Amino acid sequence: MIRTIRPLITIVLLGAVVAPAGADDIRLRAAVRVDADRTDIRLRDVAELDGDAAAALGDVVVATLTQPEPLVVPVGAVRTRLEAAGAHWGLVNLSGAKVIIRPRRVIDPSRGGAMRELAVPDAAPILATAEAAIARVAPPPGAAALLDRVTRLLAGDLNRDVADVRVDIDPEDLNRVALVADGADVQLQRLNAPDADRVSLQVFVTRGTETIASEIVRVRPTVHVAVTTLRVPAERGRIIGPSDVESADAWMSPGDAASMVDLRTALGRETTRALERGETLTSRTLRPSFVVKRGDVVRIVKILGPLRIERSAVARSDGAVGDSIDVRHERSTLRVLITGPGEATIP
């Protein structure tokens, strides 16, 4: 039985991780807000849809809200709903871990006097930016210093300047810890990855050698990043030139920032699919443009002082400018650096 099952498991796992080339993208958002009276949540409410095949699934109901409180929908549940609706995984890719759906607060007009906001029972706290958290009425002493400590910790862990990191934190968490920590020593310990959508921090408050309080707070970091956007529509396979793109500033989660492509990197790369004007370029939408293909004859140039040595060899793999590849010269294999179409040098 073991010999029979093991190959089947291998096939299933390989099928789960290999994404079809050229398929449209469905990317789950980390969190969304919907009207409190919504019950059916559709794919287009919780995901970014790139391409016609992905857009065709936009109306599929992927979750149902039965109570006005947050709902966590894992990617597996979304996949199951899409499969039931006939999604073809050769045409679309589904990415993301989960999406948190939060109903908006509502206003009850039936109450007399001024209209008042009704709190949704057990609703997740609304995150405020760092500036908003500090600007709340009568923040306790130490709130600003505590927030600064958190920001500096995450900036160091993310290897970024403090000015390029913002921290969203529940003001109630911030104020509660700041009240306890007033006049005491505070130690911070990160409990998960710094580039997670939500980072959990253990806060230890001590006086002398005594720990007087320990709290866990969750924050949402965002980072400043230079992104590259298209100035013109681009068909699949287009080589990006200087007139095609422009640079812009953006704030986003560290995870999203890791996939962004800066202007210098984008130039000379090839689009993996058709892109609209204004789209942000990422490592998923661009790939190196190969100037040498496997089997091509490559001219190898080596400069030794006043001498210029040239020879020809056959490429053993594809490569872009700046890539190192193996080439076959007579009976030997050489490692060369590609410098242009059909040209290379020996480093």
N, C-alpha and C positions, 0 to 999 in steps of 0.2 A: 504493500500500500504506500509506503513512504516513497519508493522509487516512482510511483505513478503520480503522486500529488505534487512532488517538488517541482517538476517542470511546469505544471499548471500555474503554480504560485509565481514562478519566475515570469511567465507570460503576462499574468495580470499586473504585476508590479511594473514591468516595462511599459505596458500600455497606459499605466496611470501617470508616468512621469514624462513620456516623450510627447511633446507638443507637435501637432501637425504644422509643417512649414507653410507659410502663406495664409494661415487661417485668420479670420477676424477675431478681435479681442473683446472679451467681456471681463471688465475689471471691477470687482466689488469695492465700493467705498468703505472706509473704516466706520463711518457713522453718518446717519441722515436724520432729518427731522421731517415729520409729516403732520398733516392736520389731525387734530384729536378725534375727528369723526370718521377718519378713514378706517376701513377694515381690510380691504384687499390691497396688498402691497405688491406692485408689479416690478418686473426686472428693471425697467427704465427708472424707477424710483430709487434704486439702491446700487446701480452700477453704471459705469461709463461704457458705452457701446460704440465700438469702432468697426465700421463696415456694414454692408447691406445684410449679410447673414446674421450678424449680431443684432442689428436694429429690428429685424423681422421677429425677434423673440422678445421685444420690449414690453409687450402686453401680457406676457405670461405671469400669472400670479405666483409669487415665490414665497409669500408668507401671509398670515392672517392675524390681524390685531383683534383680540377679544377683550382686552382691558386697556385703559389709558395709561399704560406704564411701559417702560423700555422692554424691548424684545431683542434678544441676541439670535441671529440666524447664521449658523455655520455654513461654510461653502458646500459641505456635503448635502445639506438640505436643499440648497439652491440647485445643485446639480441634479438631484432626484426630480425636482419639479420640472426642470428643463428637459430631462430625458423623457418624462411622461408626456411633455408637449411635443416630442418628436425632434429634439435638438440633435444635430449631426455633428459629432466631435471631430470629424474631418474638416468641417467648415468653420468651427468656432473654437477658441481657447477660453477657458474660464479660470481666472486667477483671483487671488485674495484669500484670506483665512476666514473672515466672518464680517458681518455688518451689524451694527447696533442701530436699531430703529427706535427713535425717541418721539413720542407724540408731543406736539406743541401745547403749551398751556392755552386755556380758553378763557373767555370772558362771559360771565353769566348776566344777560341783560334783564332777567326776571326779578333781580333783587332791587329793592328801592334805593333811592339816592344815587350817589355816584357809582359808576360801573367799577367793579373791583375784579382783580385777577384771581382766579381760582387756582389753588395749588393742586397739581395732579398727584394723587396718593402714591407715595413711594417712588416718584419720578426721580431719575438720576439728576444730581445737581447740575445746573447750567454752568459750564466752564466760562471763566472770564479771562481776559488777557492779563498779563502781569500788571499793566498800568491800571486796568479797571479794578483789579483786586486791591491795589494799594489805595485807590481813590474812593473806596467805600466809606460810608460815614463812620467816623471815629475808629479807624483801624487801631488795634492795640499796639503798644510800643514793641518794637522788634519785628513787626511784620515785614517791613521793607528790607531789613537786614537778613531775615530768614529767606525771603524770596531771592535776594541777591546770592546767598549761599547756594541755594538750589540751582540757580542759573549758572553759576561759576562751576559747580560740580559737573553738570551735564555738558557744559562747553568744553571742559577738559576731557571728559570721557569721549566726546564726539570729535575731539581734535579741531575745534573751531574757536574763533575769537568770541569773547563774551558778547560783543555788540551784534554778532550774527546769530544769537540764540535767544529765543523767547520761550517763556514757560507759561502755559495755561494751567491754572490750579483752582480748585473749588475754594472760593473765598472763606467758606465756613471752616474748611480744613486749615487753611492758612492762619486764620484768626485764632482758632482753637489752640493750635500748636504755639503760636506766637505768645498767647497769654500765659501758657505754662512755662515757656522758655524765657520769659522776661527776667533778666538778671542772672540767668543760668548759662551753663555751657551746653552747646548743641553739637552733636555728631550725626552725620548723615551717612547712611549705607544704602547703596543702590541694590535692589533685589532682582532686577532683570536687565535685559539688554538696553543700552542707552538709546538705540534707534528704534525701539518699540513704539507703537502708537500711544500707549500709556506706559509710563515708567513708574514703578512702585519704589518708594523710598522709605526706609526705616529711619525714624527720627528718634534719637536718644537724647534726653534732657537730663543733665547731671549737675549736681552741686557738690564740689569736692570729689570724693570717691563714691558718692551715692547717686544711683540712678533714680530720679524722682518721677520720670514719665517716659513712656515709649509709645510712639504712634506710627502708624503706616499711612502715608499720604500718596496719592496717585496724581501724577502730573502729565501733561501732554506737551512735549517739546516741539517747537517748529524752528527751522533754520532758514537763514537767508542764503539764497543761491542764485547764481546767474544762469538763466535758461536761454535756450536758442529756439526761436520761433520762425516759422516759414512766412516769407513775405508774398509768396506766390503758391498756387497749387502745385503739387509735384506728383507725377505718375510713378508707379512702382519701377524701381531700377534707375531712377534719376540720380546722377552724380551731383551732389550739393556744391554749388559755387558761391562766391562771396555775395553776389547780387540776389541770391535766393533766400537769405536768412538775415535775421537781426537778433541782437542780444537784449534781454529784458531781465529785470529783477523780480524775484518771487519769494514768498515765504511758504514753506511746506514741511511735511513731516520728514525726519531724517531718512526714513525708508524710501519715500518717494524721491527725495533729493539724490539718493545714491544712483538712481537710474537716469538722471538728467545728463545731457551732453552739452558741453560748453561750445562756444562758437568756433574756437580753434580746432577742436576735435571733430566737429561736424563737417568741416570743409574737406571735400574729396571723398566723403563716404557716400554710400549708395542707399536709397530708401528701400525698405523691405515691403512696402505696400503703398497704395495711393494715399496721399495726404492732402488735407485741405489747407487753405491759407489761414495762418494764425495758429496752427497746431504746434505744440511744443514737442521738440525732438528728444527722443530718449534712446537708450541702448536697445530697446525693442524695435524701434522704427528705423534704425540705421545699422548698417553693417559695413565692414571694410570693402572698398572697391578693389578687387583683385586685378593687378596689372601683370601678373605672371600666373599662368595656368599649368597644371601638371602636364608634363610632356613637352612644354615649350622649350625652345632653344634659348638659353640666357647668355648674354655677353657679360663676362666677368672682367672687371677692370681693377687692377692693383697698382697704386702709385708708390714707388720706392725711390724717394729722392728725385733725381732727374729722370728716372726710368718709369716708363708706362708699360705695364704688362697686361696683355689682353688674351683671353682664351674663351672658348665656348663650352657650355655644359648643358645638360638636360635637367629641367626642374622635376623634382620628385613629389611636389605638392603645390597647391595654389598659395599665393601670397600677395599682400598689399605692400605699398611703400612703407618701409620701416620694419617689415617682418623679416625674420631669419628663417631660411628654408634650407633643406638639403638639395644638392644638385649632384648629378653623376658626370664625372669627367674621366673619360677612358675607363680605367678599372678602379678608380677611387671615388669616394664620396666626400664632398666638400660642404662646409657650412658657410653660407653667404648671406649678406644683408641686401635686400632689394632696395634699389635707389630710384627706379623708374620703370616704365614699361619695357620688359625684356632686358633689363640691365640690373647688375648687382655688383657688389664689391666684397672682398674678403676682409672682415674686420681685423 
